[in-house]
Amino acid sequence: MKTLKIKYLFVILILAISSLFFQCTSKQILKKYYVLDEQIDSTLIKQAPLPYSVMIEPFWANPAYKTKQIALRTANHELQYYYYHLWSEAPDVTLRFLLWRKLKTVNLFQNCELAISQVFPQYGISGTLDRLEVKNRGKKNKYPMARIKGRLELFDFKTRQMVVRHSFDRAMNLPKKFSMNQFVTSVNQMMNEEIDLFIKKMSSSLQ
């Protein structure tokens, strides 16, 4: 009888441990996806748009960053990738749509599309994303950082001649113990600021 009770208790214990293990592993496999949202500077909004049609081409990204997995730079020539923290879209796609939404909102151009429409574009916009990463703290930086590097260009659609170029290489310190949401917030702020500068340059050049 005692042996039966011991076996019974042993089975209950095994089931309890299995249940606890399952709950823990269920939480661990949960993946989180992050997005960038437009922040609108009201001073950039135009009552009357510039009389041009513009098409935003697909952007190019460094192959190391053309992935939904968020990159972590652990050394000068070493990258790792977060498994459970991902972008909702590949960063080059996200940046392109972010620029498009902001241009539509500020009403900079009479027509701004992601593909050739019924109105043939006078200008095109291209983009390059060289870096988008978390950078570990090291000897030169006491804090981990959010890092972005890239380029935005406005060009004549027929001749491909460059009209406006905006290059950026930014980094922002993060708390020593940061959340991934804090990293994304920093990236979101820097990206919006750089797009705003690009918008100002285009507006000034085409007036």
FENSULJO-V608519 format. One record per pair of residues at least 4 apart in sequence whose C-alpha atoms are under 8 Angstrom apart, sorted by the first residue. I is the first residue (numbers start at 1). J is the second residue. If there is no record, write none. Layout:
i->I j->J
i->I j->J
//
This chain:
i->1 j->5
i->2 j->6
i->3 j->7
i->4 j->8
i->5 j->9
i->6 j->10
i->7 j->11
i->8 j->12
i->9 j->13
i->10 j->14
i->11 j->15
i->12 j->16
i->13 j->17
i->14 j->18
i->15 j->19
i->16 j->20
i->17 j->21
i->18 j->22
i->19 j->23
i->20 j->24
i->21 j->25
i->22 j->26
i->23 j->27
i->24 j->28
i->25 j->29
i->26 j->30
i->29 j->84
i->30 j->84
i->31 j->83
i->31 j->84
i->31 j->85
i->31 j->86
i->32 j->84
i->32 j->85
i->32 j->86
i->33 j->85
i->33 j->86
i->33 j->87
i->33 j->88
i->34 j->85
i->34 j->86
i->34 j->87
i->34 j->88
i->34 j->181
i->34 j->184
i->35 j->87
i->35 j->88
i->35 j->89
i->35 j->94
i->35 j->184
i->36 j->94
i->36 j->98
i->36 j->184
i->36 j->188
i->37 j->98
i->37 j->188
i->38 j->98
i->38 j->101
i->38 j->102
i->38 j->188
i->38 j->192
i->39 j->102
i->39 j->189
i->39 j->192
i->40 j->44
i->40 j->102
i->40 j->105
i->40 j->106
i->41 j->45
i->41 j->196
i->42 j->106
i->44 j->106
i->44 j->196
i->44 j->199
i->44 j->200
i->45 j->105
i->45 j->106
i->45 j->107
i->45 j->108
i->46 j->106
i->46 j->107
i->46 j->108
i->47 j->107
i->48 j->107
i->49 j->107
i->49 j->108
i->49 j->109
i->49 j->110
i->50 j->108
i->50 j->109
i->50 j->110
i->50 j->206
i->50 j->207
i->51 j->109
i->51 j->110
i->52 j->109
i->52 j->110
i->52 j->111
i->52 j->121
i->52 j->122
i->52 j->123
i->53 j->109
i->53 j->110
i->53 j->111
i->53 j->112
i->53 j->119
i->53 j->120
i->53 j->121
i->53 j->122
i->53 j->123
i->54 j->109
i->54 j->111
i->54 j->112
i->54 j->113
i->54 j->121
i->54 j->122
i->54 j->123
i->54 j->124
i->54 j->125
i->55 j->112
i->55 j->113
i->55 j->114
i->55 j->115
i->55 j->116
i->55 j->121
i->55 j->123
i->55 j->124
i->55 j->125
i->56 j->96
i->56 j->100
i->56 j->112
i->56 j->113
i->56 j->114
i->56 j->115
i->56 j->124
i->56 j->125
i->56 j->126
i->57 j->114
i->57 j->115
i->57 j->124
i->57 j->125
i->57 j->126
i->57 j->127
i->58 j->92
i->58 j->93
i->58 j->96
i->58 j->126
i->58 j->127
i->59 j->92
i->59 j->93
i->59 j->96
i->59 j->126
i->59 j->127
i->59 j->128
i->59 j->129
i->60 j->92
i->60 j->127
i->60 j->128
i->60 j->129
i->61 j->65
i->61 j->66
i->61 j->91
i->61 j->92
i->61 j->128
i->61 j->129
i->61 j->130
i->62 j->66
i->62 j->128
i->62 j->129
i->62 j->130
i->62 j->131
i->63 j->67
i->65 j->71
i->65 j->91
i->65 j->130
i->65 j->131
i->65 j->132
i->66 j->90
i->66 j->91
i->66 j->92
i->67 j->90
i->67 j->91
i->68 j->86
i->68 j->87
i->68 j->88
i->68 j->89
i->68 j->90
i->68 j->91
i->69 j->81
i->69 j->82
i->69 j->83
i->69 j->85
i->69 j->86
i->69 j->87
i->70 j->81
i->70 j->82
i->70 j->85
i->70 j->86
i->70 j->87
i->70 j->133
i->70 j->134
i->71 j->79
i->71 j->80
i->71 j->81
i->71 j->82
i->71 j->132
i->71 j->133
i->71 j->134
i->72 j->79
i->72 j->80
i->72 j->81
i->72 j->82
i->72 j->133
i->72 j->134
i->72 j->135
i->72 j->136
i->73 j->78
i->73 j->79
i->73 j->80
i->73 j->133
i->73 j->134
i->73 j->135
i->73 j->136
i->74 j->78
i->74 j->79
i->74 j->80
i->74 j->135
i->74 j->136
i->75 j->79
i->75 j->136
i->82 j->86
i->85 j->180
i->87 j->91
i->89 j->93
i->89 j->94
i->90 j->94
i->91 j->95
i->91 j->129
i->91 j->132
i->92 j->96
i->92 j->128
i->92 j->129
i->93 j->97
i->94 j->98
i->95 j->99
i->95 j->191
i->96 j->100
i->96 j->127
i->97 j->101
i->98 j->102
i->99 j->103
i->99 j->195
i->100 j->104
i->100 j->112
i->100 j->113
i->100 j->114
i->101 j->105
i->102 j->106
i->103 j->107
i->103 j->108
i->103 j->109
i->103 j->112
i->103 j->199
i->104 j->108
i->104 j->109
i->104 j->112
i->108 j->199
i->108 j->203
i->113 j->117
i->116 j->120
i->116 j->121
i->121 j->157
i->122 j->156
i->122 j->157
i->122 j->158
i->123 j->154
i->123 j->155
i->123 j->156
i->123 j->157
i->123 j->158
i->124 j->154
i->124 j->155
i->124 j->156
i->124 j->157
i->125 j->152
i->125 j->153
i->125 j->154
i->125 j->155
i->126 j->152
i->126 j->153
i->126 j->154
i->126 j->155
i->127 j->150
i->127 j->151
i->127 j->152
i->127 j->153
i->128 j->150
i->128 j->151
i->128 j->152
i->129 j->148
i->129 j->149
i->129 j->150
i->129 j->151
i->130 j->148
i->130 j->149
i->130 j->150
i->131 j->147
i->131 j->148
i->131 j->149
i->131 j->150
i->132 j->146
i->132 j->147
i->132 j->148
i->132 j->149
i->133 j->146
i->133 j->147
i->133 j->148
i->134 j->144
i->134 j->145
i->134 j->146
i->134 j->147
i->134 j->183
i->135 j->144
i->135 j->145
i->135 j->146
i->135 j->147
i->136 j->143
i->136 j->144
i->136 j->145
i->137 j->141
i->137 j->142
i->137 j->143
i->137 j->144
i->137 j->145
i->138 j->142
i->138 j->143
i->143 j->173
i->143 j->174
i->143 j->175
i->143 j->176
i->144 j->173
i->144 j->174
i->144 j->175
i->144 j->176
i->145 j->171
i->145 j->172
i->145 j->173
i->145 j->174
i->145 j->183
i->146 j->171
i->146 j->172
i->146 j->173
i->146 j->174
i->146 j->183
i->146 j->186
i->146 j->187
i->147 j->169
i->147 j->170
i->147 j->171
i->147 j->172
i->147 j->187
i->148 j->168
i->148 j->169
i->148 j->170
i->148 j->171
i->148 j->187
i->148 j->190
i->148 j->191
i->149 j->167
i->149 j->168
i->149 j->169
i->149 j->170
i->150 j->167
i->150 j->168
i->150 j->169
i->151 j->165
i->151 j->166
i->151 j->167
i->151 j->168
i->152 j->165
i->152 j->166
i->152 j->167
i->152 j->198
i->153 j->162
i->153 j->163
i->153 j->164
i->153 j->165
i->153 j->166
i->154 j->162
i->154 j->163
i->154 j->164
i->154 j->165
i->154 j->202
i->155 j->160
i->155 j->161
i->155 j->162
i->155 j->163
i->155 j->164
i->156 j->160
i->156 j->161
i->156 j->162
i->156 j->163
i->157 j->161
i->163 j->205
i->164 j->201
i->164 j->202
i->164 j->205
i->165 j->198
i->166 j->197
i->166 j->198
i->168 j->194
i->170 j->190
i->172 j->186
i->174 j->178
i->174 j->182
i->174 j->183
i->178 j->182
i->178 j->183
i->179 j->183
i->180 j->184
i->181 j->185
i->182 j->186
i->183 j->187
i->184 j->188
i->185 j->189
i->186 j->190
i->187 j->191
i->188 j->192
i->189 j->193
i->190 j->194
i->191 j->195
i->192 j->196
i->193 j->197
i->194 j->198
i->195 j->199
i->196 j->200
i->197 j->201
i->198 j->202
i->199 j->203
i->200 j->204
i->201 j->205
i->202 j->206
i->203 j->207
//
